[in-house]
Structures are given as structure tokens and as C-alpha cells.
Amino acid sequence: MRIVFMGTPDFSVPTLRALHEAGHEIVAAYTQPPRPAGRGKQERKSPVHLAAEAMGIPVRPPVTLRDLEAEADFLALEAELGVVVAYGLILPKPILEGPVHGCLNAHASLLPRWRGAAPIQRAILAGDHVTGITIMQMEQGLDTGPMLATARVPIEDKTAGELHDELSEIGANLLVETVGHLGELKAEPQPAGATYAAKIDKVEARIDWRKPAELLEREVRAFAPFPGSWFELDPGSGAGAGGERVKVLRAHVIGANGATGTVLDEQLTVACGNAALRPQVVQPAGKPPMDAAAFLRGRSVPMGTVLK
């Protein structure tokens, strides 16, 4: 099939690669334009941009699709199908309806639950037991289109990063399978009961020890590896008044109680609003992730320390 692919981050790359390897003709890869990144703020191409170039696929990185020239350039490709995976730009109606078979989208949730920008993280935060991939026929609403295929994935104790990678591969396979049977599948309307996955705000990642430990453990998994749940240690006194920022990337709930925010033992177990949280993997600022035990060998946090 003659396909235009539209995607930007790492999550999109396995689908682009799978479509290419399945023998489809990818006539263009649309992606967001290079952005300044890193300490030097050098312009950096998106993962889809780099992957498409490596496969010899023409790349188009428009700033917007909402002008007549961009629409004309897209329609001139005479695509049979558009495939959209985490592209990040709004598709106007002429582009949605331009390909013969319209545009398909792979979304990282079981729609209509968690429409929107951060479905993986919101599913973990909510304590959902299962998530998945939905392949839908796109329309102008936010993730509202009729569904062609789904795949379910248990969340268990996975981090957002682990689910991201798993869903990315499952979505790639499901999308290729869907395209291969496109003429045989009947799109089903989404049922009622939509929920919305708002974009993650970095302020959500600061640990509030007044919350129940069970909720904080879900926050740790939802924000790992980015932006990372974090707290501060005073580099001088050890009282968490501000200073050294420490990310928590893995943690366990411990059935212990104490004054909120107080370190209860030599393993950095911290009392929460209910029960306690024991970090397992942490990442001090400017350093790689490490076991909490290794961190404590180089940085004493005595019992009784109170974290802000």
C-alpha cells in the first residue's frame, strides 16, 4: 500500500520500521521539525526523522499542516493511507480525508479510556490493571474515531518507560496486521465513558510525602524515567530544606508508620500519609541511576531526617 507515515518520538519508530519491512511503499515520513536540545541547544532531528533517513524515506518536517500549501503538498503524494503514531500536530480535515482509506492512528490505551497526551502515565497513576493499544480510524475529535483493532497489556508493576517500549512494539505489529486486513475489518464506534490523559506537568513529579505510600509508588512508576519523581536533601544538615535533588525511579511500599516525611531506618524508608515508601533505585542530580544502597554508601541520610 502507498502510505504516508506521520510520527515524531521513539514510540513511533517501530511502526515506521514494521511498515517498511512489510513491503509497503512509504512515500513520505512527516515529523516535527528539528528542535534545540541538550546542553548546547543544538538543533536535533526527531527519532522518526533519523530512522526515515536511514531507510531512504523522504522526510517532511513542516511547522504546521494548517495552510493551503501544506495541504496541497500532502495531497500531491496521492497516498492510499495515512498512518499516524504520536505525531504531535493537528491534522486538518483535508489531510484526514485525503488518502483513499483515510488515516489510521495507533493510540497507547484501550479507548475510550485515556484519550489525549499521556495515556501510559495516567493509566499507571490511576491504578489501572490493564492498558493496551487501539488502532482507530481518525476523525477531527481528540482520539474519538471508530476502532479497528485492540491489544490488551497487563500493567503489573511496570514503569512508564517499560510500558512505553512494550506498547510501541505491540502497536507496530498490530498496525501492520490491521493494514493487511483493512478491507475486511469493520470499524466499531467507541463506547461511552471516555477519560482524558492530560499532559504530565513537571510539578506533579515532586514527591509529596503527605500522600499515601501506595499512590506515591504509582507516581514513581508513572514518572520513570521522565520526568522522574524527586525529593530534595539539604547537602549540609540532611534536613530536606532544599539543595540536592534526588530522583526515585523504583520504590516499594513498606507497612510502617511515622511522622510524615521522616526517614525511618538506614534504608531510606520514608513515612508517608499512610504507610511508608522505600526507594530501590535513585538518581542523584548529574549522576546515573543507582541502587539506593549504593547511594547511601556515598551519602548518609540518618534516621530521623525530615524531608520537606
C-alpha positions in Angstrom: 0.0 0.0 0.0 1.1 3.6 -0.7 1.4 5.1 2.8 2.3 8.5 4.3 3.7 8.0 7.8 3.4 10.7 10.5 5.2 10.4 13.8 7.9 12.0 15.9 9.3 10.3 19.0 10.9 6.9 19.7 7.5 5.4 20.3 6.7 5.9 16.6 9.8 4.3 15.1 8.9 0.6 15.4 5.7 1.2 13.4 7.6 3.0 10.7 10.1 0.2 10.5 7.5 -2.5 10.6 5.5 -1.0 7.7 8.7 -0.6 5.7 9.8 -4.2 6.3 6.3 -5.4 5.4 6.8 -4.1 1.9 4.6 -1.1 1.9 5.7 2.0 0.0 6.3 4.8 2.5 6.1 7.8 0.1 7.0 10.3 2.9 7.6 10.5 6.6 6.1 13.5 8.3 7.6 14.5 11.6 8.0 17.6 13.7 10.9 19.9 12.7 14.3 19.7 14.5 14.3 21.4 17.9 17.1 22.8 20.1 18.1 20.1 22.6 20.9 19.2 25.1 23.3 21.5 26.9 24.5 23.1 23.7 20.9 23.7 22.4 21.9 22.3 19.0 19.0 21.5 16.7 18.3 17.8 16.9 16.2 15.8 14.4 13.4 13.6 15.8 13.8 9.8 16.1 11.4 9.4 13.2 13.4 11.8 11.1 16.6 9.9 11.7 15.0 6.5 11.2 13.3 7.6 7.9 16.6 9.0 6.6 18.3 5.7 7.4 15.7 3.8 5.4 15.9 6.2 2.5 12.3 7.5 3.0 11.8 11.2 2.1 11.2 13.3 5.3 8.9 16.3 5.6 9.1 18.3 8.8 6.5 21.1 8.4 5.8 23.5 11.3 2.1 23.3 10.6 -0.3 21.5 8.3 -2.9 24.2 8.6 -2.2 26.1 5.4 -3.1 25.5 1.8 0.4 24.9 0.7 1.0 22.2 3.3 -2.3 20.5 2.4 -1.5 20.6 -1.4 1.9 19.1 -0.8 0.3 16.3 1.2 -2.5 15.6 -1.3 0.0 15.5 -4.2 1.6 12.4 -2.7 -1.6 10.5 -3.7 -1.4 8.2 -0.7 -3.8 5.3 -0.2 -3.4 5.5 3.6 -2.1 7.8 6.3 -0.6 6.2 9.4 -0.2 8.4 12.5 1.7 7.4 15.6 2.4 10.2 18.2 2.9 12.8 15.5 2.1 15.9 17.7 0.5 18.1 15.1 -3.2 18.6 14.5 -4.4 17.1 11.2 -6.9 19.3 9.4 -9.9 17.7 7.6 -8.5 17.8 4.1 -5.5 15.7 5.3 -7.5 13.3 7.3 -9.7 12.6 4.3 -7.0 12.9 1.6 -5.8 9.3 1.4 -8.1 6.8 -0.2 -8.5 4.9 3.1 -8.2 8.0 5.3 -5.8 8.0 8.3 -5.2 5.3 10.9 -3.8 6.1 14.4 -2.2 3.8 16.9 -3.0 5.1 20.4 -1.4 3.8 23.7 -4.6 3.0 25.6 -7.8 1.0 25.4 -10.1 3.7 24.1 -12.2 5.5 25.1 -10.2 5.3 28.3 -7.3 7.8 28.4 -7.7 9.8 25.2 -5.1 12.5 25.0 -1.4 13.2 25.5 -0.2 10.9 28.4 -2.2 7.7 28.3 0.6 5.5 29.7 1.3 7.6 32.7 -2.3 8.3 33.5 -3.2 4.6 33.4 -0.4 3.9 36.0 -1.4 6.8 38.2 -5.0 5.7 38.3 -4.1 2.2 39.4 -5.4 0.6 36.2 -4.6 -3.1 36.0 -4.6 -3.3 32.2 -3.8 -0.9 29.3 -3.1 -1.6 25.6 -3.1 -0.3 22.0 -6.1 0.8 20.0 -6.0 1.2 16.2 -8.6 3.7 15.1 -9.8 5.5 12.0 -9.0 9.1 12.6 -11.5 11.9 12.7 -11.3 15.5 13.8 -12.1 14.9 17.5 -9.4 14.1 20.1 -8.9 10.3 19.8 -12.6 9.9 19.1 -12.5 7.8 15.9 -14.1 4.3 15.4 -11.9 1.4 16.4 -10.5 -1.3 14.1 -8.4 -3.3 16.5 -7.1 -3.5 20.1 -4.5 -5.4 22.1 -4.5 -5.7 25.9 -1.4 -5.5 28.0 -1.2 -6.0 31.8 0.4 -3.1 33.7 1.5 -5.1 36.8 4.5 -3.3 38.4 5.9 -1.8 35.1 7.2 1.7 34.8 6.0 4.1 32.2 9.3 3.5 30.3 8.8 -0.2 30.3 5.2 0.0 29.2 6.2 2.6 26.5 8.6 0.1 24.9 6.3 -2.8 25.2 3.3 -0.9 23.7 5.4 0.5 21.0 6.3 -2.9 19.6 2.8 -4.3 20.1 1.4 -1.3 18.4 3.7 -1.7 15.4 2.7 -5.4 14.9 -1.0 -4.6 15.4 -0.9 -1.7 12.9 0.8 -3.8 10.2 -1.7 -6.6 10.8 -4.6 -4.1 10.6 -3.3 -2.6 7.3 -3.0 -6.1 5.9 -6.7 -6.8 6.6 -8.1 -3.3 6.1 -10.8 -4.2 3.6 -12.1 -7.0 5.9 -12.3 -5.0 9.2 -15.4 -3.1 10.4 -14.7 0.0 12.4 -16.7 0.0 15.7 -17.7 3.2 17.4 -16.1 3.8 20.8 -18.4 3.1 23.7 -19.3 5.8 26.3 -17.2 6.5 29.3 -14.2 8.5 27.9 -11.5 9.7 30.2 -8.7 12.1 29.3 -5.0 11.8 29.8 -3.7 15.3 30.4 -0.1 16.1 29.6 2.3 15.5 32.5 3.3 18.7 34.3 6.8 18.6 35.8 5.3 20.0 39.1 3.5 16.6 39.5 6.8 14.8 39.9 7.8 16.4 43.2 7.2 13.8 45.9 4.6 15.0 48.5 5.2 12.7 51.5 1.7 13.5 52.8 0.2 11.3 50.1 -0.4 7.5 50.8 2.6 5.4 50.0 0.6 3.3 47.5 -0.1 6.4 45.4 3.5 7.6 45.6 4.7 4.2 44.4 2.5 4.6 41.4 3.8 8.1 40.8 7.3 6.7 40.9 6.5 4.2 38.2 4.4 6.7 36.1 7.2 9.3 36.0 10.1 6.8 35.4 12.3 7.5 33.5 10.9 11.0 32.8 10.5 13.5 34.4 11.3 11.3 37.5 9.7 11.6 40.9 12.0 13.5 43.1 12.7 15.0 46.6 15.4 17.2 48.0 18.1 16.7 50.5 19.9 19.5 52.3 23.6 18.8 51.5 24.6 20.3 54.8 22.3 19.3 57.6 20.4 16.3 56.0 17.1 18.1 56.7 15.2 18.3 53.4 15.1 22.1 53.3 16.4 22.2 49.7 19.6 21.5 47.9 20.4 18.1 46.4 17.7 16.8 44.2 17.3 13.0 44.1 15.0 11.2 41.7 13.3 7.9 42.7 12.9 5.5 39.8 11.8 2.4 41.7 10.3 2.0 45.2 8.4 -0.4 47.4 5.5 0.3 49.8 6.5 -0.7 53.4 4.0 -1.3 56.2 5.5 1.1 58.6 4.3 4.4 60.1 5.8 7.6 61.5 5.8 11.3 61.2 5.2 12.3 57.6 8.4 12.8 55.6 10.6 11.2 58.3 13.3 8.7 57.4 12.5 5.7 59.5 15.6 3.5 59.0 19.0 3.1 57.4 17.5 2.0 54.1 15.9 5.4 53.3 12.4 4.3 54.2 10.3 7.4 54.4 7.0 7.7 56.3 4.1 8.9 54.1 0.5 9.9 54.8 -0.3 6.2 55.0 2.4 3.5 55.4 6.0 4.3 54.1 8.0 4.3 50.8 11.4 2.6 50.4 13.3 3.8 47.3 15.1 1.0 45.5 16.6 2.8 42.5 17.5 6.5 42.7 19.3 9.1 40.6 21.2 12.0 42.2 21.4 15.1 40.1 24.0 14.8 37.4 24.7 11.1 38.0 23.4 7.8 36.5 20.7 5.7 38.2 21.9 3.6 41.1 20.7 1.2 43.8 19.5 3.1 46.9 22.1 1.1 48.9 24.9 2.4 46.7 23.6 6.0 47.0 23.6 5.6 50.8 27.1 4.4 50.9 28.2 7.7 49.5 25.6 10.0 51.1 24.5 9.4 54.7 20.8 10.1 55.4 20.4 9.3 59.1 17.2 8.0 60.8 15.1 10.9 61.9 15.9 13.1 58.9 12.8 15.0 57.9 12.3 15.5 54.2 10.4 18.6 53.0 
